[in-house]
Amino acid sequence: VQYCIDSDVVSRRHVQLTKENQKYYITDLHSTNGTWVNDRQLMPGRSYELYQGETVKIADICYEVKIE
């Protein structure tokens, strides 16, 4: 699924979210303005596991992780 965030600070291909074995992962796709999880900037190209309640910041837009 592709999702578009209408913002000038979000890269055209900013992050990738994946699910493997009931776990969710986020990968920064070498974006211009970066991606953060809980105020830690992600290293581009490396996958990080996401946990319930964490905060994901894509450029200047924040989201809360909710896993059902």
Backbone as XML, in Angstrom:
<?xml version="1.0"?>
<chain id="A" units="angstrom">
  <residue number="1" name="VAL">
    <atom name="N" x="0.847" y="-1.172" z="0.000"/>
    <atom name="CA" x="0.000" y="0.000" z="0.000"/>
    <atom name="C" x="0.888" y="1.229" z="0.000"/>
  </residue>
  <residue number="2" name="GLN">
    <atom name="N" x="0.540" y="2.176" z="-0.821"/>
    <atom name="CA" x="1.263" y="3.447" z="-0.829"/>
    <atom name="C" x="0.390" y="4.510" z="-0.194"/>
  </residue>
  <residue number="3" name="TYR">
    <atom name="N" x="1.026" y="5.413" z="0.548"/>
    <atom name="CA" x="0.312" y="6.490" z="1.219"/>
    <atom name="C" x="1.064" y="7.782" z="0.933"/>
  </residue>
  <residue number="4" name="CYS">
    <atom name="N" x="0.354" y="8.811" z="0.573"/>
    <atom name="CA" x="0.968" y="10.091" z="0.237"/>
    <atom name="C" x="0.696" y="11.102" z="1.349"/>
  </residue>
  <residue number="5" name="ILE">
    <atom name="N" x="1.769" y="11.707" z="1.852"/>
    <atom name="CA" x="1.660" y="12.792" z="2.828"/>
    <atom name="C" x="1.874" y="14.089" z="2.063"/>
  </residue>
  <residue number="6" name="ASP">
    <atom name="N" x="0.870" y="14.948" z="2.045"/>
    <atom name="CA" x="0.935" y="16.199" z="1.304"/>
    <atom name="C" x="1.685" y="17.253" z="2.108"/>
  </residue>
  <residue number="7" name="SER">
    <atom name="N" x="3.006" y="17.246" z="1.971"/>
    <atom name="CA" x="3.851" y="18.175" z="2.704"/>
    <atom name="C" x="5.129" y="18.415" z="1.907"/>
  </residue>
  <residue number="8" name="ASP">
    <atom name="N" x="5.591" y="19.652" z="1.906"/>
    <atom name="CA" x="6.809" y="20.006" z="1.176"/>
    <atom name="C" x="8.074" y="19.447" z="1.818"/>
  </residue>
  <residue number="9" name="VAL">
    <atom name="N" x="8.010" y="19.026" z="3.084"/>
    <atom name="CA" x="9.207" y="18.546" z="3.780"/>
    <atom name="C" x="9.328" y="17.024" z="3.789"/>
  </residue>
  <residue number="10" name="VAL">
    <atom name="N" x="8.341" y="16.325" z="3.233"/>
    <atom name="CA" x="8.377" y="14.870" z="3.165"/>
    <atom name="C" x="8.849" y="14.465" z="1.768"/>
  </residue>
  <residue number="11" name="SER">
    <atom name="N" x="9.847" y="13.591" z="1.722"/>
    <atom name="CA" x="10.377" y="13.131" z="0.438"/>
    <atom name="C" x="9.349" y="12.296" z="-0.314"/>
  </residue>
  <residue number="12" name="ARG">
    <atom name="N" x="9.504" y="12.241" z="-1.607"/>
    <atom name="CA" x="8.586" y="11.461" z="-2.446"/>
    <atom name="C" x="8.565" y="9.994" z="-2.027"/>
  </residue>
  <residue number="13" name="ARG">
    <atom name="N" x="9.716" y="9.451" z="-1.707"/>
    <atom name="CA" x="9.840" y="8.089" z="-1.160"/>
    <atom name="C" x="10.601" y="8.236" z="0.151"/>
  </residue>
  <residue number="14" name="HIS">
    <atom name="N" x="9.882" y="8.414" z="1.242"/>
    <atom name="CA" x="10.490" y="8.787" z="2.519"/>
    <atom name="C" x="10.777" y="7.571" z="3.412"/>
  </residue>
  <residue number="15" name="VAL">
    <atom name="N" x="9.755" y="6.756" z="3.674"/>
    <atom name="CA" x="9.921" y="5.580" z="4.533"/>
    <atom name="C" x="9.213" y="4.373" z="3.928"/>
  </residue>
  <residue number="16" name="GLN">
    <atom name="N" x="9.609" y="3.215" z="4.434"/>
    <atom name="CA" x="8.935" y="1.963" z="4.093"/>
    <atom name="C" x="8.531" y="1.287" z="5.394"/>
  </residue>
  <residue number="17" name="LEU">
    <atom name="N" x="7.276" y="0.854" z="5.471"/>
    <atom name="CA" x="6.779" y="0.088" z="6.615"/>
    <atom name="C" x="6.574" y="-1.342" z="6.153"/>
  </residue>
  <residue number="18" name="THR">
    <atom name="N" x="7.075" y="-2.293" z="6.936"/>
    <atom name="CA" x="6.922" y="-3.704" z="6.580"/>
    <atom name="C" x="6.461" y="-4.503" z="7.800"/>
  </residue>
  <residue number="19" name="LYS">
    <atom name="N" x="5.862" y="-5.652" z="7.517"/>
    <atom name="CA" x="5.423" y="-6.566" z="8.571"/>
    <atom name="C" x="6.041" y="-7.928" z="8.282"/>
  </residue>
  <residue number="20" name="GLU">
    <atom name="N" x="6.709" y="-8.474" z="9.299"/>
    <atom name="CA" x="7.328" y="-9.794" z="9.192"/>
    <atom name="C" x="7.078" y="-10.554" z="10.486"/>
  </residue>
  <residue number="21" name="ASN">
    <atom name="N" x="6.473" y="-11.713" z="10.388"/>
    <atom name="CA" x="6.224" y="-12.552" z="11.566"/>
    <atom name="C" x="5.531" y="-11.792" z="12.694"/>
  </residue>
  <residue number="22" name="GLN">
    <atom name="N" x="4.484" y="-11.071" z="12.371"/>
    <atom name="CA" x="3.683" y="-10.316" z="13.344"/>
    <atom name="C" x="4.430" y="-9.141" z="13.983"/>
  </residue>
  <residue number="23" name="LYS">
    <atom name="N" x="5.558" y="-8.741" z="13.416"/>
    <atom name="CA" x="6.312" y="-7.580" z="13.884"/>
    <atom name="C" x="6.340" y="-6.540" z="12.772"/>
  </residue>
  <residue number="24" name="TYR">
    <atom name="N" x="6.351" y="-5.267" z="13.166"/>
    <atom name="CA" x="6.359" y="-4.174" z="12.208"/>
    <atom name="C" x="7.700" y="-3.460" z="12.234"/>
  </residue>
  <residue number="25" name="TYR">
    <atom name="N" x="8.151" y="-3.057" z="11.047"/>
    <atom name="CA" x="9.447" y="-2.404" z="10.903"/>
    <atom name="C" x="9.308" y="-1.144" z="10.061"/>
  </residue>
  <residue number="26" name="ILE">
    <atom name="N" x="10.179" y="-0.166" z="10.337"/>
    <atom name="CA" x="10.231" y="1.062" z="9.561"/>
    <atom name="C" x="11.652" y="1.244" z="9.041"/>
  </residue>
  <residue number="27" name="THR">
    <atom name="N" x="11.764" y="1.703" z="7.799"/>
    <atom name="CA" x="13.058" y="1.952" z="7.176"/>
    <atom name="C" x="13.027" y="3.318" z="6.517"/>
  </residue>
  <residue number="28" name="ASP">
    <atom name="N" x="13.963" y="4.177" z="6.849"/>
    <atom name="CA" x="14.102" y="5.459" z="6.160"/>
    <atom name="C" x="14.747" y="5.186" z="4.805"/>
  </residue>
  <residue number="29" name="LEU">
    <atom name="N" x="14.140" y="5.691" z="3.746"/>
    <atom name="CA" x="14.607" y="5.444" z="2.382"/>
    <atom name="C" x="15.524" y="6.567" z="1.896"/>
  </residue>
  <residue number="30" name="HIS">
    <atom name="N" x="16.483" y="6.942" z="2.729"/>
    <atom name="CA" x="17.456" y="7.990" z="2.410"/>
    <atom name="C" x="16.735" y="9.313" z="2.122"/>
  </residue>
  <residue number="31" name="SER">
    <atom name="N" x="15.779" y="9.635" z="2.974"/>
    <atom name="CA" x="14.980" y="10.851" z="2.816"/>
    <atom name="C" x="15.831" y="12.098" z="3.059"/>
  </residue>
  <residue number="32" name="THR">
    <atom name="N" x="15.356" y="13.213" z="2.551"/>
    <atom name="CA" x="16.068" y="14.482" z="2.713"/>
    <atom name="C" x="16.002" y="15.004" z="4.139"/>
  </residue>
  <residue number="33" name="ASN">
    <atom name="N" x="14.824" y="14.947" z="4.758"/>
    <atom name="CA" x="14.633" y="15.551" z="6.080"/>
    <atom name="C" x="14.564" y="14.556" z="7.227"/>
  </residue>
  <residue number="34" name="GLY">
    <atom name="N" x="14.819" y="13.288" z="6.974"/>
    <atom name="CA" x="14.975" y="12.303" z="8.031"/>
    <atom name="C" x="13.701" y="11.756" z="8.647"/>
  </residue>
  <residue number="35" name="THR">
    <atom name="N" x="13.895" y="10.677" z="9.412"/>
    <atom name="CA" x="12.836" y="9.982" z="10.130"/>
    <atom name="C" x="13.348" y="9.693" z="11.533"/>
  </residue>
  <residue number="36" name="TRP">
    <atom name="N" x="12.467" y="9.879" z="12.522"/>
    <atom name="CA" x="12.831" y="9.648" z="13.914"/>
    <atom name="C" x="11.844" y="8.692" z="14.557"/>
  </residue>
  <residue number="37" name="VAL">
    <atom name="N" x="12.336" y="7.862" z="15.498"/>
    <atom name="CA" x="11.488" y="7.053" z="16.373"/>
    <atom name="C" x="11.888" y="7.425" z="17.789"/>
  </residue>
  <residue number="38" name="ASN">
    <atom name="N" x="10.907" y="7.922" z="18.560"/>
    <atom name="CA" x="11.170" y="8.368" z="19.940"/>
    <atom name="C" x="12.358" y="9.318" z="20.021"/>
  </residue>
  <residue number="39" name="ASP">
    <atom name="N" x="12.373" y="10.305" z="19.150"/>
    <atom name="CA" x="13.412" y="11.353" z="19.127"/>
    <atom name="C" x="14.803" y="10.858" z="18.749"/>
  </residue>
  <residue number="40" name="ARG">
    <atom name="N" x="14.908" y="9.627" z="18.239"/>
    <atom name="CA" x="16.191" y="9.113" z="17.733"/>
    <atom name="C" x="16.110" y="9.065" z="16.217"/>
  </residue>
  <residue number="41" name="GLN">
    <atom name="N" x="17.036" y="9.739" z="15.538"/>
    <atom name="CA" x="17.017" y="9.737" z="14.083"/>
    <atom name="C" x="17.455" y="8.370" z="13.564"/>
  </residue>
  <residue number="42" name="LEU">
    <atom name="N" x="16.703" y="7.867" z="12.592"/>
    <atom name="CA" x="17.009" y="6.567" z="12.015"/>
    <atom name="C" x="18.143" y="6.684" z="11.017"/>
  </residue>
  <residue number="43" name="MET">
    <atom name="N" x="18.963" y="5.665" z="10.976"/>
    <atom name="CA" x="20.018" y="5.573" z="9.992"/>
    <atom name="C" x="19.372" y="5.118" z="8.673"/>
  </residue>
  <residue number="44" name="PRO">
    <atom name="N" x="19.536" y="5.853" z="7.594"/>
    <atom name="CA" x="18.904" y="5.479" z="6.327"/>
    <atom name="C" x="19.280" y="4.070" z="5.866"/>
  </residue>
  <residue number="45" name="GLY">
    <atom name="N" x="18.264" y="3.359" z="5.344"/>
    <atom name="CA" x="18.491" y="2.025" z="4.806"/>
    <atom name="C" x="18.458" y="0.904" z="5.830"/>
  </residue>
  <residue number="46" name="ARG">
    <atom name="N" x="18.370" y="1.221" z="7.107"/>
    <atom name="CA" x="18.354" y="0.202" z="8.162"/>
    <atom name="C" x="16.941" y="0.070" z="8.733"/>
  </residue>
  <residue number="47" name="SER">
    <atom name="N" x="16.463" y="-1.153" z="8.902"/>
    <atom name="CA" x="15.125" y="-1.402" z="9.445"/>
    <atom name="C" x="15.145" y="-1.381" z="10.965"/>
  </residue>
  <residue number="48" name="TYR">
    <atom name="N" x="14.107" y="-0.786" z="11.558"/>
    <atom name="CA" x="13.950" y="-0.719" z="13.007"/>
    <atom name="C" x="12.589" y="-1.282" z="13.363"/>
  </residue>
  <residue number="49" name="GLU">
    <atom name="N" x="12.531" y="-2.123" z="14.385"/>
    <atom name="CA" x="11.256" y="-2.666" z="14.830"/>
    <atom name="C" x="10.467" y="-1.583" z="15.558"/>
  </residue>
  <residue number="50" name="LEU">
    <atom name="N" x="9.155" y="-1.535" z="15.277"/>
    <atom name="CA" x="8.266" y="-0.578" z="15.928"/>
    <atom name="C" x="7.489" y="-1.257" z="17.046"/>
  </residue>
  <residue number="51" name="TYR">
    <atom name="N" x="7.253" y="-0.516" z="18.128"/>
    <atom name="CA" x="6.516" y="-1.027" z="19.274"/>
    <atom name="C" x="5.333" y="-0.108" z="19.585"/>
  </residue>
  <residue number="52" name="GLN">
    <atom name="N" x="4.316" y="-0.687" z="20.186"/>
    <atom name="CA" x="3.112" y="0.028" z="20.589"/>
    <atom name="C" x="3.463" y="1.295" z="21.366"/>
  </residue>
  <residue number="53" name="GLY">
    <atom name="N" x="2.842" y="2.417" z="20.986"/>
    <atom name="CA" x="2.998" y="3.661" z="21.719"/>
    <atom name="C" x="4.197" y="4.507" z="21.358"/>
  </residue>
  <residue number="54" name="GLU">
    <atom name="N" x="5.082" y="4.001" z="20.513"/>
    <atom name="CA" x="6.235" y="4.804" z="20.116"/>
    <atom name="C" x="5.778" y="5.967" z="19.243"/>
  </residue>
  <residue number="55" name="THR">
    <atom name="N" x="6.612" y="6.996" z="19.174"/>
    <atom name="CA" x="6.346" y="8.143" z="18.325"/>
    <atom name="C" x="7.250" y="8.081" z="17.102"/>
  </residue>
  <residue number="56" name="VAL">
    <atom name="N" x="6.630" y="8.185" z="15.920"/>
    <atom name="CA" x="7.375" y="8.220" z="14.663"/>
    <atom name="C" x="7.224" y="9.620" z="14.086"/>
  </residue>
  <residue number="57" name="LYS">
    <atom name="N" x="8.346" y="10.231" z="13.755"/>
    <atom name="CA" x="8.330" y="11.560" z="13.155"/>
    <atom name="C" x="8.905" y="11.449" z="11.748"/>
  </residue>
  <residue number="58" name="ILE">
    <atom name="N" x="8.073" y="11.777" z="10.768"/>
    <atom name="CA" x="8.484" y="11.764" z="9.360"/>
    <atom name="C" x="8.630" y="13.223" z="8.951"/>
  </residue>
  <residue number="59" name="ALA">
    <atom name="N" x="9.880" y="13.656" z="8.788"/>
    <atom name="CA" x="10.211" y="15.066" z="8.565"/>
    <atom name="C" x="9.670" y="15.865" z="9.752"/>
  </residue>
  <residue number="60" name="ASP">
    <atom name="N" x="8.592" y="16.634" z="9.591"/>
    <atom name="CA" x="8.065" y="17.414" z="10.721"/>
    <atom name="C" x="6.674" y="16.964" z="11.155"/>
  </residue>
  <residue number="61" name="ILE">
    <atom name="N" x="6.264" y="15.748" z="10.760"/>
    <atom name="CA" x="4.930" y="15.235" z="11.065"/>
    <atom name="C" x="5.057" y="14.039" z="12.008"/>
  </residue>
  <residue number="62" name="CYS">
    <atom name="N" x="4.335" y="14.066" z="13.147"/>
    <atom name="CA" x="4.428" y="13.018" z="14.164"/>
    <atom name="C" x="3.231" y="12.075" z="14.120"/>
  </residue>
  <residue number="63" name="TYR">
    <atom name="N" x="3.507" y="10.795" z="14.373"/>
    <atom name="CA" x="2.502" y="9.742" z="14.443"/>
    <atom name="C" x="2.769" y="8.899" z="15.680"/>
  </residue>
  <residue number="64" name="GLU">
    <atom name="N" x="1.713" y="8.321" z="16.240"/>
    <atom name="CA" x="1.856" y="7.369" z="17.343"/>
    <atom name="C" x="1.609" y="5.976" z="16.805"/>
  </residue>
  <residue number="65" name="VAL">
    <atom name="N" x="2.478" y="5.033" z="17.166"/>
    <atom name="CA" x="2.353" y="3.648" z="16.706"/>
    <atom name="C" x="1.237" y="2.970" z="17.477"/>
  </residue>
  <residue number="66" name="LYS">
    <atom name="N" x="0.287" y="2.407" z="16.741"/>
    <atom name="CA" x="-0.802" y="1.620" z="17.340"/>
    <atom name="C" x="-0.842" y="0.288" z="16.609"/>
  </residue>
  <residue number="67" name="ILE">
    <atom name="N" x="-0.528" y="-0.768" z="17.335"/>
    <atom name="CA" x="-0.495" y="-2.111" z="16.756"/>
    <atom name="C" x="-1.685" y="-2.869" z="17.271"/>
  </residue>
  <residue number="68" name="GLU">
    <atom name="N" x="-2.477" y="-3.400" z="16.352"/>
    <atom name="CA" x="-3.681" y="-4.155" z="16.741"/>
    <atom name="C" x="-3.526" y="-5.608" z="16.415"/>
  </residue>
</chain>
